[in-house]
Amino acid sequence: MARKKMVTLLIGTLSFFLACRFTLERLLQSGYLGSGGLPSEDSEEESDVLAVDESLSSLKAASERLGVPQKIVYEKVYVQEKAPIGSDYRYWDRLTKRRKPIVKKRDPNEKFLSFEPWNGGFNNIRQSLEIAASLAFATNRTLAFPPPWNMYLRGKSGLEDYFDLVDITKGLPVIMYEEFKTLIHWKPPGQAFTQAAKTDCPAMGAASKKVPVKYDLAGFSWNSAAKFCNSKGVELCCAASVCDRKAGEPFFEAQGDDVWVPVADDENEWLQVGKDKFQEDPRMCQTHGGLYGDGPQWGRNTQTDGLRQHIVCCATPSHRRRHMLSEEKVAYEEATEVDLSGALRQSTAVNTTGQSQHRQSASQSQRHLLGQSQDYERFFGGIEFTPGVLLIGPKPGDPWYQDIFCIPECPMGMGPLQERFKKFNTQGSKEKMQLGQRTPKFHSINEKQYTAAKVIHFRQNLLGQFYQQLWFQDPVLEVATKRFVRNHIHFSEKVIGPAEKIIETLGDKQFSCIHVRRGDFQYHQTRATFAEVMEATRALFLPGERIYIATDERDKSFFKSGAAAGWNLTYWDDYAHLTKGTPGFIIPCSEMSVCSRARIFVGTQLSTFSGYIQRTRGYMDDQPHKEVYDTQTVFPSGYAPSWSEIWDHPTCGWCREFKESWEGL
């Protein structure tokens, strides 16, 4: 009997061990359990990164052993081993270089997490990556890595151009997007609807049996309009269904003389429904293709411009009765809508001639955002119609909200756990995010809709600091997730290599840095003259100290007051002989790396560029000055009684960093 009990106990223990094995391996492999996550000094584990001596004589041997070209060995091994600056410049190196990529065999039960990066600046995109990756890490999902796209102000590039993808795969299983789309049987945007629509539309003026229903919307493309109708179980109307064949007018009165609605007669076809109030408009009920030979370019983007105010969906009379369709007014914000980023809020402003901006050539910023929107439509459009996909993000008619993810669930009732959750949302530095004036929406990840979904896909609603949008019941998993981001999501050698040359020339922590954000920055309250910057910060710097200026201001005369006062200012261009060949889209990231090794760093308020520099300095144990001063607060009087108390004043969460991201790791 005792023997039988012993066997039962052993079987139970083995089952428990097997159930926990994957999670434990993930945490132990990445060094997330234990003090600092550092590997044991007496570990006999063979490193997959070889030490290469100064003479480079072992490059050939290393290349043969690793099975990769010598150039890759040099970039990934020798340069990292050399590390002539402070030991923490590559703060992740001592924690991850012994780790090997997590390679998962494709499993029919494998679950994924995919996301659309925020349609804005680079550091907003970085925040999207961090939130998506940390949630995938915490929930044991494979991350679908988005393909390269026309990134805002940076041209065609991908996240792998900036971040070390190899190191990301050492902490999290990753699948590239093309393989991911094939695996989940993704449907391209409009594919199921467009082809049939082209052959079903009657000629203009012909009788139509379809019943049109008008929706008053804004910010949609032709593709997103077709998907909107499809999501309601109906279809985009043909032109003949919108315009009365006898009167030659649409069945509704549009507000404006230049208003178009998308129609199904052809891909990206639009119908003029606006009418001049003072004279007959010959364009009334004419298609854009009929008038101008082709569909409009603006029909492929989602800009809110006044040209498109309505979507008209069609159903048969019986279909309409069955679904009780009625006209409704909703504020439709498509996945590629970028108005909330602030960058396109002025896209509908009226210029001095009284014409809307869509009739003028777009600015560089707008062109980049529109190109990015079109890429998003092409890459991610249609995923919501793919079986097994749970779409997270505002739907038509929803207000724009801030997602908060509770792992495994958001606690209810009273108790210590509930008090900690309440504090996360209402007290302490976590409160300072103020949710960007957006209503929080809480998700308990252990609910069936999340656990059962093959794919969790995020629309463009991932903006903010990852540690403010994920709440953990288990503090151990919270620390592990923060360590994962610190250790694995960092700039690649392509970024930090050029910066290293500048740091070596300036001297590690022998210079200070000021970030002066200007350019397309929409927060004009942060724009100070350089004389005002000097007045606020002069007490921070040592006499004659070199001050590196990280800026997007192209006119260097803006800084002439500094030179006139004898300030020793230096810029990226001063080191062109050292950084020759660095792609232009990489330079801003390299400048962040330069500032990470400055003695003192002064940032721009509300800038995520400045915020990320602060966090990387926080990650560096050998960086004594983790305070971040700003260009408008006078030092020292403006920081009384202490830097910490002033810096912790309530502000938005996405636009700055908090010490919770690096303390206690």
Helices and strands as residue ranges (DSSP letters): H 2-29, H 59-66, H 70-73, I 74-78, H 79-82, H 93-96, E 112-115, H 122-138, E 142-145, E 149-151, E 155-157, G 159-161, H 165-169, E 174-176, H 177-183, H 191-200, E 211-216, H 222-231, E 235-236, H 239-242, E 260-263, E 269-272, H 288-292, G 297-300, E 310-315, H 317-323, E 328-329, G 339-341, G 357-359, H 364-380, G 383-385, E 389-392, E 401-407, H 416-426, G 429-437, E 439-444, H 448-451, E 455-458, H 466-469, E 470-472, H 475-488, H 493-506, E 512-516, G 524-526, H 530-537, G 538-540, E 546-551, G 556-559, H 560-564, E 568-570, G 572-575, H 587-596, E 601-603, H 608-619, E 629-630, G 637-639, H 643-647, G 659-661
